[in-house]
C-alpha cells in the first residue's frame, strides 16, 4: 500500500485521534495521521518517547538508537501532534480508555505494546533470582522504575530461549557482568534458533566449542529424523566467528537444546539454585516446522539466576477485551482491513466491533517483529483509522481541550514535547561531563527535576 495515499491531501483536518503508546508503532502512526491533517494526542506511559526502540535496543548500539531518536524528534515536532508523556492509561490509572472515549475523539489507536509478561505457571517461578527478560532489558537500559529495582544476578545464569533477546542478555552478562556461566536452553533443536549471526558476534568467542560439538552429536539423529540438516545449523552458529568481537571475560557460554523448563529448585533461602528441565525430542509438523515432545526424563542445570526469554503479553488491565490467545481481540471480519490484517478492536462476548478503536504493533500481536515491523504496522493501522474516519463526520474538535483540562487536574506533571528537549539537553550535558557516549537518568524524579517539573504525589 502507498504510504503517501492520504499524506498530501489533508483530507482529515478537523478530525482528532488519540494514539496511546509512543513506541515506533505509535509514533509512525501519529506521523501518518498528522500528515493527513488530523489532530493527534500522543499519550505515553513513559516520560520519553520511543518505547522498546529507546529502552529495548542494546545500549551500545548508539548509531541505531540515535538515528531512531532523530526520527522520533521530527515526529514530535509536527504542529498537529500534542505529546502527553508520563500519563498512563489503564483501568486503575489516572486516565482510562473509557474516559478517552467520553472525551469525544473521533478515533483511538492503541499502540501500548505488550506490557505484561508471560508466565508458564511452573513451580518456583516466584523464587528470588527468577525473572522475565523484559524486566532485565529495561533494567540495564535504565527505564524507570526498573532501573531502580534490585535484581539478584548470580554467577550462573540460565536463559530460557534462543532468540535475539537472549543474545542481548548474554552480551550484557558475558561482556559487562563477566559472570562465570551463561547457559541458553531451548525446547527444540539447533535448527530452530531465532537469534541472528550478528547478535551472536558479541559472545561467540566465549562459546564452549567442545560442548557445542557434543550437543550437535546428541541432536543430529533427532534433527535428521525430522528433515533438518545439523551440519547447516552448526555452520550458521559458528559463522558468527567471522565478525566476532574479542572476548573480555572468562565466562563460559553454553547452548543446550531439547530441554524444556519444568521447575525451579529452591536453595532453601527463597532463592533459586537450579532449573530442572525435561528432555525433549522433535516431531515434524505438516507445515514443515517442528515441535518439541517431552520424554518424561529430567535433569538439573545449576543456576543462581533464571531469565525467561519467552515473549510478552498485553496488559489485561488496559481495558480492551482479550481473545483466546491472550492478545487484544481483533475483529474477525474487519471493515477496514489493510493487507488483509484486522486492526479493529473487537468484543468477542458481544460479537461486535468496538467502534472507533484500533490496535497496532505489539498491542495487536505481542512480541512480533522489531522496530521496522512496528513502524510498518503503525503506518498500516493509521491507514485503517483514516478509512474509518472517511465514513464519519468529525465531532471531536473539543476532545484535546477536554484532555488538557483533565491533565491540569492531575496531581502529577505530564510531560510535553518542549519538556523533552530540556531533558535531551540535560542528558547531553551529563554525558559530556562524565565523558561517556550516552547518559540516562535512572528515575522519573530526576528527569522531572531536570525538566523543571515537580511531582506532588507518586502516581502510576
N, C-alpha and C positions, 0 to 999 in steps of 0.2 A: 504494500500500500504506500502511496506517495505521502510522506510525512508533511509536505507543504500544502496538502489539499485545502486546508482551511486557513493557513497561516496568514496569507496576504489579503484575505477577503474581509477581515474584521467583522464578520457577519454576526459575531456573538457579543458585540458591545451591548451593554445593558443587562447581561446575564451575570450572575455571581455564583461561584463554585467554591466550596470548601474542600481543600485537599488535606487529609490528615496523615501526617508522616512525611518527613523531609529527607528520606534516603534517595538514592538515584531514581527509583520509580516515581516517587512523589515530586521531586524537583523537575524532572524532564516532562512529567505530565503537566505540572504547573506552567512550565515554559510553553508547552504546546497550546494550552488553554489561553494563556495570556497573549500570546502572539496572534491568536484568533480573535482577540478583543475582549474576552471575558475578564471580569474582576475576580481575582483569586485570593482567598485567605489560606495561607500555607501554615498549618498548625503542626508543631513538633514537640514531642515529649522532651527531647534533649535541648540543651542550650544551643549547641552548634548544629548546623545542618550537615547532611552527608550520610547519616546512618552508618551502615556497615562499610561504606566507602571511606568514612572518616575513622571508624573505630573497629573495623574488621580486617583491613589490609595490614599486612605485617609492617611494623614501624619503620623498618629500614628501606621500604620501597618508597622513598621520598619523591622520586621523579613522578611516579604514577599518582601518588596522593596529591602532589602539588598541581599536576595537570587537572585532576578532577576538581580540586578546590577552586581553581580559576574558573572552570565552567560553572560551578555552583554559585560563585560570586556574581557571575554575569546573569544567572537566572534571578537571583535575589535583587539585582539592580533594576529589573524590569519595572516600569512605573505602575503597572496594574497588578503586581503581586505584593501582598502585605504579609509579612512574616510574623508569626506568633510562636516564639521559642519558649521552652521551659513551661509548656502548657500541655498537661496530659488529658487524654480522652479515654475514660473507662466508665464502667457503671458506678464506681465509688470514688471518682476523682473530681477535680474542681470543675470539669466540663464533661458532659455526657453526649453521646451520639444523639439521643432524643432531644436534648436542648438545642443542638446544632440544627436538627430538623425543624424545630419550632421557630428558630430564628429566620427561617424563610429562604435559605439558599436554594437556588434553582436545581442544584445537584451537589452531591457529596461523593468524593472519590477517596476511598480508604486505602492507604499505602503504608500501613503501620508496621509492615514486616511480620516476622514470626517471633513475638516477644516471649512466648512460652518455651519451655524446654521439654523435650521428650523424656519420658522415664519408662523403663521396661518393667517396673514392678518387681525387681529382683531383690532377694534378701540381701541386706547390707548396703542398699543404695543410699541410706541416710547416715552411714558412718562418716566420721571425720576423715577427710582426705579423698572423698569420692565427689567428683564434680562433673558438671556439664561443660563441654568445650567452649560454648559461647561465653560463659562466665569468666573462664580463664583468658580468652581472647580480649574481652572487654577490660579485664584487669591489666594485662600488660600494654594495652592500648590506651590506658588511663581514662576510661569512661566513668564519670561519677554515676552512682556511688560505688561501682565495682572497684575502682582504683584505691578506695579506702578500706575495702574489706580484707579480712585476714584469710589467706588460703594456706593450707598445710601442704606444702610441696616437698616431698621427701627425696631421697637419693635414688629410689627405684620407682619409676613411673611406668604404668601400663596405660596405653591409649587404646580404646575400643573403636576401631575404624581405620580405614586406609585410604582416606581421601586427602584433598588439599588442606583441609583444616588440620588434620593430623600432622601433615608435613610442616605447617606453620608452627604448631605447638612443639614439634620435635626441634625445629630451628631454635625456638626460644629455650627449650630445655637443654639442648646439646651445646649451643654456642653462647648463650647468656648465663644460664644457671650452672652449666657444666656438671650435671648430675652423673651418678655412676652408671645407671642403666636406664635406657628408654626402649620399651617394647611396644610395638603396634601389633594388635591382633585383629584377625578377620575371620568371619564365619565361613567365607568362601575362600577360593584359592588365589594364587598369584595372577591368574588370568583375569581377575575381576577387580584389580586395584583401580582406584579412582584418582590418585594423585598424578600430576604431570611430571615429566622428566625435569623441567625447570625447577619445580618446587622441591625436588629431591636433591638438587645440586648442593644445597646448604649443608646437608648432613650425610651424604652418601659416603664420604671418606671415613665416617665413624661406623659404617655398617660392618657387622661381623660377617665377613665373606664365607669362612668355613661353615658357620652356622647356616647361612643362606643356602650354600650348596647342599647341606644336609636336608633343609626344608624342601628344596626342589626334588631331591631324590625321593623323599617321602611322598610328595604331592604328585609327582609326574604320572604314575599309573592312573591315579584318580582323574587327573586332568585329561589324559588321553581317552579315557573311557567316555568322556562327555564331549569329545571332539576339540579339546583345547590343545594348543601347542606349548608345552612347558619351556622349550628352548627359546621361543619367541618372547614369552613372558619374562624369562630371566634376562634376555638381551635387553628388553625395554628397561628394566630396573637398573641394570648395570650401565646403560647408555648415559645415565646421569653423570657418570665418571668423567665424560668428555669435558664438561664445563664445571667440574666440581670445585668448590672452594676448599682451601687448605684447612685441615682440622685445627681447632683451637682448644680442644679438650680431649680427655681420655674416655669420654662417655662411650659406652658400648650400646650401639643402636641395633635392634633386632626386629625382624619381621616374622611373626608366627601366623600361619594360615590354618584354615579348617579348625577353628577354635571359637566357640560361641560362649559369651559370658553366661554363667549360671548363677553365681552368687559371690558376694564379697565377704571375706572372713575377718572377724573381729580380732584385734590384737589384745583384747581383754581390758583395754582402757578407752574404748569408744572409738578407736581409730581402725583403719584397715591395715591388715598385714599381708593379704594375698587376695587374688581373684581366682576363683575356681571356674574353669572353662569346661564345656562339654565338647568332646572331639566330634567332628562332623565329616561327612563325605559330600560329594557333589552329585546332583541329579540334573539331567538335561530337561529343559522345558521346550514346548513345541515351537516357541519363537526363536530358539537358538541360544537363549540365555541359560543361566544355571541357577539353582537354588541349593541351599545347604540343608542337609538332613542330619539330625542328631543321631549319634551312635550309642548313646547311653553310657559312655565311658568318660571319665573326668580326670583332670589333673590340675594342680595349683601352679600359679605363677606368682612369686613373691612380689609384693608391691606396698609402698608407703602411700602412693597416690594413684588413683584410678580416674581417668578422664574419658567420658563418653563423647565421641565424635559421631553421633548418630542422627544429626539433623535437629530441627526445631519444630515448634508447632505454634499456631496462632494463640492469642490470649482469649480464652473463653469468656473473660470478664470484660471484653471490649463492648459487647452489646449487639453483636450480629449472630444469627443462628449458625450452627456448625453442621457440616454434612457427616456422613458415617465414617469418614476418614479423619475427622477432626480439623478439617480446614473450614474457613468460612464458606457457606453454601453458595453456589453459583446457579443461576437459572439454567435448567437443562435444555430449554428451548428459547434461547435469548432472542430478543427483538433487534439488538444492536451488536451482533457478533462481529468481531474483527478477525479475519483469517480463521474463521470457524471456532474461535475461542470466546467463551462467555465471560464477560466482566461484570455481569449484573447480579447484585446481591439477591438472595432468594430465601424464602421461608419454607422449609420442607414440610413442616406440620400443616401450614395453610395451603401449601402447594401454589404459591403465588410470588411474583416478584415483589421486592421491596422498592417501591417506586422511587427513582431518582438517586439510588445509592449504588455505587460501583466499587469494585475491588481490583487491585493490581499489585504486581510484584510478589513478594513473599506472602502478602496478605491474601493473594489469590491462590498461590500454590507454594507452600512453605518449603524453604531450603532448596529452591530450584534456580540454578544459574547464579552467576556473579554479576558484576556491575553492568556489563554490556547487555546481558539478558534483562536485567531490571530496567535499564533505560528503554529498551525496545518495548517491554511490557507496559511501562508507564505511558509511553507515547501512544501505543495502541489503545490503552484504556481511555486516554484523553479523546481519541477519535470516537470511541464508543460513547463517551459522555456527550460529545458535540452532536453525534447522531441523535441522541435523546433530546438535547436542548432544541434541536431543529423542529421537534414535534410539539413544543410548548411555547407559550409566551413568557417573557421574563417578568418575574414577580418579586425577585429577591434584591431589589435595589437598596433596601434598608438593612439587609442582613449583616453587612460589615459594620454598620453603625451599631447594631444591636450587640454584635460580638465585642466590639470595642468598649461598649458600656459595661458589658459583663466583666471584661478584663480589668477595668478600673475598680471594680468592687472586690477583686480578689486580694487576699492578704499576702500574696507573694508577687514578686515582679515578673512580668512577661517580657521576654527579650525580643527586640526588633532588629531589623537588618542594620540600622545605623549603630546599634549597640555592638553587633558582631564585628564591625570594623574597628571599634575600640579594643575589643578582645584580641583581634588579629595583631594589632599594633603592639599590644602589651606582651603577647607571646613572642613576637619577633624580637622585641627589646630584651626579653629574658634570654632568648636563645643566643643573641649576640653577647650578652653579659657573661653567660656561662660557657661560651664557645662551643655550643652544641648545634647540630643541624636542625633540631626541632625541639620546642618546649611546649608542654601541655600542663595546665593547672589540673591538679588531681581532684578538686572538689568544686561543686557548684558554687559554694560560698565564695571561694577565691575568684572564680570567674565573674560572679555578680559584683564583687567588690571592685575588680579591675574595670568593669564597665560603668561604675558609678551607680550601681543599683543596690538596693537594700532589700532584705527579706525579713518580714516581721515574724513569720512563723514557718516552720518546716511543713511543707505540703507535698504530697505525691512522692 
